[in-house]
């Protein structure tokens, strides 16, 4: 396995070219970039800063699984494709593993399970790249990215320098981080380091896992959890290679306890989870489903028929189609429940 942090000594030039982005975003929205570069060597980063200074804007693209792209993306687009995974240290209390920002997330999780570096298996099949994972602090089946995070290396594009960040610098919260609030195009995440606690303990609290046949007996291994998560996700989430989608389109809204209590009194089936601070997270998928939107469509944009939180491209959808459907759903949920749904993907 290669060293993700390795840089060539000499700076490397970058030449922008036009690029069709339709296959580089998992929603499959037809989109073009007038100026596009692929970053596959950190030695290209100084050249990226030079280009970004001349361009009106910079869009940093990972796996394209959390963006809504317009038909023409203005400015410069840079796709992060740095590769490499390695074990940094086998500490008694943790495996310290490093992965390059351009590694496919699921491929990285699978490699960790293959090597016995357990602890990321609940995050199997999350689409996107390693470098995009901290941006939205990905989470699934009871594990959030920040629970396994050690540190990362990022390129500060305007300043033209490499920066090391710890968790405090990243300000992780539910599907949120400092990267989402900074100017878009400020950071390129070059590599991420994970601390995977030893001894490993499975995280099986999520209802779907508690019910899963693979996990109800004996002592499941990380491989069992990985396989179970893959089966659950494949059963209810559309494969972006087949049906364009960006995973959950909305965040699960977090509301005060009194708001949740009065909603639960009116709507006895309300699905909610208490948070460490006493507030409640509401299941947005349930709210949308109850409003009758599951499986429905507005033109080329649709709501997935097995998970109402996922919007799909039914073929030839544009950003306007997806956002039109998103607004109709937001309106329906606000009218019925008085709750505002916030989109999860970055809308360019
Ligand atoms: N539900 C419905 N109808 C629906 C969808 C959901 O009634 O159409 C109900 C379910 O029955 C369940 C509850 O809502 O009681 C929650 O549903 P689910 O377990 O599917 O999870 P979620 O809250 O909708 C979140 C994440 C997913 C993640 C799953 C599993 C967010 C925004 N989404 O979805 O993440 O895979 O939990 O941990 O937090 C993503 O972010 O792209 C993503 C897919």
Boltz pocket constraint, residues with backbone or C-beta under 6 A from the ligand:
constraints:
  - pocket:
      binder: B
      contacts: [[A, 139], [A, 140], [A, 141], [A, 142], [A, 206], [A, 208], [A, 246], [A, 247], [A, 248], [A, 249], [A, 250], [A, 251], [A, 252], [A, 271], [A, 283], [A, 284], [A, 285], [A, 286], [A, 289], [A, 294], [A, 304], [A, 306], [A, 307], [A, 308], [A, 309], [A, 344]]
      max_distance: 6.0
